[in-house]
Structures are given as C-alpha cells and as structure tokens.
Amino acid sequence: MSTKLLSVNNTVFKCLKTLVNSRPRGLSTGAASLGSVSLKGRSCLTLKDFSSDEIKRLLWVSADLKHRIKHEKQYLPLLQGKSIAMIFEKRSTRTRMSTETGFALLGGHPCFLTSQDIHLGVNESSTDTARVLSGLCDIVLARVYSHSTLVELDKEASIPIINGLSDLYHPIQILADFLTLQEHYGSLSGLTVSWIGDGNNVLHSFMMTAAKLGVHLKIAAPKGYEPEQSVIQEAQRLSREHGTQLVLTSDPMEAAHGSNVLVTDTWVSMGQEEEKKKRLKDFKGYQITMKTGSVTKPDWTFLHCLPRKMEEVDDEVFYSSRSLVFPEAENRKWTIMGLMVSLLTDYSPQIPMLKF
C-alpha cells in the first residue's frame, strides 16, 4: 500500500516538475501571461483598442529590442524581406526618422510617400490606395490630418495600419512616453501625470492609456480647449475600471499639485497657424516653469513630444535634469520598432518582463 502511494506521489511530482519547467525561463507568472499575448496582424489606430496586457506587451517588446540592439549590439533582422509604406500628409522629424531607420535596422525596406508622391483621397481614393498597398507592402504607417482617413484605410486594407498621427490620436507618441517613464521610475503604477496645455490628440492618447497602466491623470486646459467629450467619457470609464484618478481643471497649478510628471505639447499645431494669436492669448499662464514644479512631488520630471516653443515651457525646465525630452524622443524609435515587430511577427522578448 505504501509502495503504491509512493509511486503515485512520484508520478504527481514528475508532472508538476514538467509543468514548472515548461514555463519560459526568466518569466514570472505575470510574464507568462503577457507572453501569451499576440498582436500579429492587428492594426494600431488608437490605444483605446488595446487592453492593459497588450500595451504592456508592446512596451516589453520595445525595451527588449532596445536592450538587444543598442546595448548588446545584436543584429536582429526580424523584418527581413518585408516593406513598409510611410504615408505623410504632415511632416515630422521624429516619426519619419524613427520609423524609417527602425524598419531598416530590423532588415526591412521603408518607402516614404508624401502628398507629392501620392494624392491620398484626391487622384485616387483611400479605398483604392489601401487595396493597392496591401498587395505591394506588408504594413502601412500613415500620418494624416483626418482620423477618418485611417479608419477608411484600415477598413479596406488586408495588412496592418499604424496611426503615425491624426487629428484625434497619436498612439505611437504615448508608447514612447510610457517607456521613458518606466525606464526612469522603474515602474508605472501609482505615478501621477499632469497634462498642462491643449486638449489635443496627444492628450487623447494619454487618456486612452494611462488608467490601463495604473497611472493617475490630471488635466489642465483653458476653457474651450478641453479634450473631446467622447474621449473624456471613455477616460472616466477606464479610470473607474482600473481604480485610477482622473482630474479635469482649467488651473495649471491645481493640475500640477502632487504630480510626478509634467507634460505639455505645442499650443499651435500644423493647420492652426491662423489661430496663433488667439491661442497664445488664451494659453497665458500655462507655461511650465520651475514655479509649476514647486507644487509637484520631489522626484518630478518633464515630458514634451517636440518640437517645443518657449511659450510652452521655459529653458530652465526644458534643459534641466528634470527634463526627459531627449530620451523620450529616442524612445520613439524603439517603441515604433516594438510595435512593427509585434504586428508583423510572433517575436517573444528575451529580457525579463518590465515592472509595471
């Protein structure tokens, strides 16, 4: 009887040992859960469409590629034989350079297309463009004026579409911002980010992402420049779901109080040049200075997606040790690489999971 019991126990022990050893080495239970997340074939028009685990997976892959390529000097031709069409209705330093150099670094071929190269929706409909590009390349990144253009491209394309910026969202910027904060603070959950400025596309993407990472968000925007109501409602729902704080005010100092991170952006975006005089008047008092930082937490930092103007943040803050703007700009490259690899391959990160 005791011999049979011993035999059964040994069998159970071997089964348990097999299950434990089957887990990828270096992965915790949480990492194993993220490891099962697959984004291959998906588009990325807004992070509203991505779950908490999916966003964390993207950040993990991005950090992994940065470590292996930048620090370990490894060559990873993960996108060899693949091509990307980069449609730019609006110019950009960071989006073009990060995507073009990143895709090439991974062994792929980037093709840059401006409004002089193709007339999206003018000489050829967005529907036809999407179908043509689906047969010529593997993925499209489009930086457009209207978000509806991206929606139409995604509807008609049979390949992934990435939002390189639209009037409604800027998801690839937010991935870079949160990777930068994770690197600096070591984790994200519990941080408070304060946005002081225009209720624009970058803020909208913060609002669709922060709560999913356990980050509190405080927003100060002048009257008439608040985020879109539909975005506010969704952000409030996400805040309730994830147990985070969401504050909306018109007082910059109220928003900055007790914050870890101060963030702003341009007050006058491309296409708003005629409004410049009125906007500068309406945003008076919104410049981020050391006075703004005086009511934050001792470890406060500053982010700006660039390009920056003096009226938005003064030199004392922008060029200080508090400012993370240049690591933030570099991380545009690693996060777009992480996103493209995730949408096109089954790649699994090799480094331990990040702490979120």
Secondary structure by P-SEA (a helix, b strand, c coil): caaaaaaaaaaaaaaaaaaaaaccccccaaaaaaaacccccccccccccccaaaaaaaaaaaaaaaaacccccccccccccbbbbbbbccccaaaaaaaaaaaaaabbbbbbbccccccccccccaaaaaaaaaacccbbbbbcccaaaaaaaaacccbbbbccccccccaaaaaaaaaaaaaaccccccbbbbbcccccaaaaaaaacccccbbbbbbbbcccccccaaaaaaaaaaaaaabbbbbbccccccccccccbbbbccccccccccaaaaaaaaacccccccccccccccbbbbbbcccccccccccccccccccaaaaaaaaaaaaaaaaaaaaccccccccccccc
